[in-house]
């Protein structure tokens, strides 16, 4: 089944670029494109959506607020932020965003977004969670550096889960997740989730 997808960005070229890129994926059906976030909100109120790609810096209604409004319409709408600003990453993931992609978006990076979407959908279909062994490259990176729990937390971050979702998945407190994330950031010399994802790509970590 193809995912009914909307693209919202106040820059026309950015909309067209995402349209071309997403058209390469069979599971994506682009049903609406707009430069007006309020129009996007009205569209979502009247028609079913499953996936939305949102810019953050937009006039009148920014992408973070739009994501919140879309969540009120249907909490199952998956949100991917495509933006030129790193500083909103924490707030984006607090909204349970599927991913946070820096512009200019590359085809390789978009493939990672779709891979993450497929994995989350498979987990939702079977209703289970099996941590399993960490990928070998993560294990190599982590030996003598990250604890097993820090590795688990990091891998769940790569799946796009919020701190609250990670806490529920691992049966630990949200404050404990924050503490583990702080340690991961320090050990890998990053300061936010976007930088962590970039570092993972640089080290060829699969997730």
C-alpha positions in Angstrom: 0.0 0.0 0.0 1.3 3.4 -0.9 1.6 6.1 1.7 -0.4 9.3 1.2 2.2 12.0 1.5 2.2 15.8 1.7 5.1 18.2 1.2 5.0 21.6 2.8 7.8 24.2 2.3 7.5 27.9 1.6 10.2 27.6 -1.1 8.9 26.4 -4.4 12.3 24.9 -5.4 12.5 22.9 -2.2 9.0 21.5 -2.8 9.9 20.5 -6.4 13.2 18.9 -5.3 11.5 16.8 -2.7 8.8 15.8 -5.2 11.3 14.5 -7.6 13.3 12.7 -5.0 10.2 11.0 -3.4 8.8 10.0 -6.8 11.6 7.4 -6.9 10.1 5.4 -4.1 7.2 3.1 -5.0 5.7 3.2 -1.6 5.2 7.0 -1.7 2.1 8.6 -3.2 2.4 12.4 -3.2 -1.2 13.7 -2.7 -0.6 17.3 -1.9 2.2 19.9 -2.2 2.0 23.5 -0.9 4.0 26.5 0.2 1.2 27.5 2.5 1.2 25.7 5.9 -2.4 26.8 6.7 -3.5 25.3 3.5 -1.7 22.1 4.5 -3.5 22.1 7.8 -6.9 22.5 6.1 -6.0 19.7 3.6 -5.2 17.3 6.5 -8.5 18.1 8.2 -10.4 17.1 5.1 -8.4 14.2 3.7 -6.4 11.3 5.0 -2.7 11.6 5.3 0.0 9.1 6.4 3.2 11.0 5.9 4.2 14.7 5.8 7.5 16.4 4.9 7.6 19.8 6.6 10.0 22.7 6.5 10.4 24.4 9.9 11.0 28.1 9.1 7.8 29.2 7.5 5.8 32.5 7.9 2.7 32.7 10.0 2.8 29.0 11.0 6.1 27.2 11.4 6.7 23.6 10.8 6.9 22.6 14.5 3.5 24.1 15.2 2.1 22.6 12.0 3.4 19.2 13.1 1.6 19.6 16.5 -1.7 20.5 14.7 -1.4 17.5 12.4 -0.9 15.3 15.4 -4.1 16.6 16.9 -5.9 15.7 13.6 -4.3 12.2 13.5 -1.5 11.1 15.8 -0.6 8.4 13.3 0.6 10.8 10.7 4.4 10.3 10.4 6.4 13.6 10.3 9.7 14.2 8.6 11.3 17.7 9.0 13.4 18.9 6.1 15.2 22.1 7.2 18.4 24.1 7.1 18.4 24.6 10.9 20.0 22.2 13.4 18.8 24.0 16.5 15.2 22.7 16.4 16.2 19.0 16.4 15.4 18.5 20.1 11.9 20.0 19.8 11.3 18.0 16.6 12.0 14.7 18.3 9.9 15.7 21.3 7.1 15.8 18.8 7.9 12.2 17.9 9.2 13.1 14.4 10.2 10.1 12.3 13.3 12.0 11.2 15.0 15.3 10.9 16.8 15.9 7.6 19.2 18.8 6.9 18.9 20.6 3.6 20.0 20.1 0.9 18.4 16.7 1.1 20.4 14.0 -0.7 19.0 10.9 -2.3 21.2 8.8 0.0 19.8 10.6 3.1 16.2 10.2 1.8 16.8 6.4 1.4 17.7 6.3 5.1 14.4 8.0 5.9 12.4 5.5 3.9 14.4 2.6 5.5 13.5 3.9 8.9 9.9 4.2 7.9 9.8 0.6 6.7 11.4 -0.7 9.9 8.9 1.1 12.1 6.0 -0.1 10.0 7.2 -3.7 10.3 7.5 -3.4 14.1 4.0 -1.9 14.2 2.6 -4.8 12.1 4.0 -7.6 14.3 3.4 -5.6 17.5 6.7 -6.7 19.0 10.1 -5.4 19.9 13.2 -7.6 19.6 16.3 -5.7 20.5 18.6 -8.5 19.2 22.3 -8.0 18.8 23.6 -4.6 17.9 24.9 -4.2 14.3 28.6 -5.3 14.1 29.8 -1.8 13.3 28.0 -0.3 16.2 29.4 -3.0 18.4 32.9 -2.2 17.2 32.5 1.5 17.7 31.1 0.9 21.2 33.5 -1.6 22.6 35.2 0.1 25.5 33.2 3.3 24.8 29.5 2.9 25.2 27.7 0.7 27.7 25.1 -1.8 26.4 22.3 0.3 27.7 23.8 3.4 25.9 23.9 1.4 22.7 20.3 0.4 23.1 19.3 4.0 23.6 21.3 5.1 20.7 19.8 2.5 18.3 16.3 3.5 19.4 17.2 7.2 18.7 18.2 6.0 15.2 14.7 4.5 14.8 13.2 8.0 15.5 11.8 7.3 18.9 11.4 10.2 21.4 12.8 10.0 24.9 9.4 9.1 26.2 9.0 6.3 23.7 12.5 5.0 24.5 11.8 5.0 28.2 8.6 3.0 27.7 10.4 0.5 25.3 13.3 -0.1 27.7 11.1 0.1 30.9 13.2 2.9 32.4 12.5 6.5 33.5 12.6 9.3 30.9 15.2 11.1 33.1 17.4 8.0 32.8 17.1 8.1 29.0 18.3 11.8 29.1 21.2 10.8 31.3 22.2 8.0 28.8 21.9 10.4 25.9 24.1 12.9 27.6 26.8 10.3 28.0 26.4 9.2 24.3 26.8 12.8 23.1 29.9 13.3 25.3 31.5 10.1 24.2 30.8 10.6 20.5 31.6 14.3 20.6 28.2 15.5 19.4 25.6 17.8 21.0 22.3 16.8 19.5 20.4 14.1 17.6 21.1 15.6 14.2 24.8 15.5 14.8 24.5 12.0 16.2 22.8 10.8 13.0 25.5 12.6 11.0 28.2 10.9 13.0 26.6 7.6 12.4 26.6 8.2 8.7 30.3 9.2 8.8 31.1 6.0 10.6 28.9 3.9 8.3 26.7 2.7 11.1 23.7 1.0 9.8 20.5 1.3 11.8 
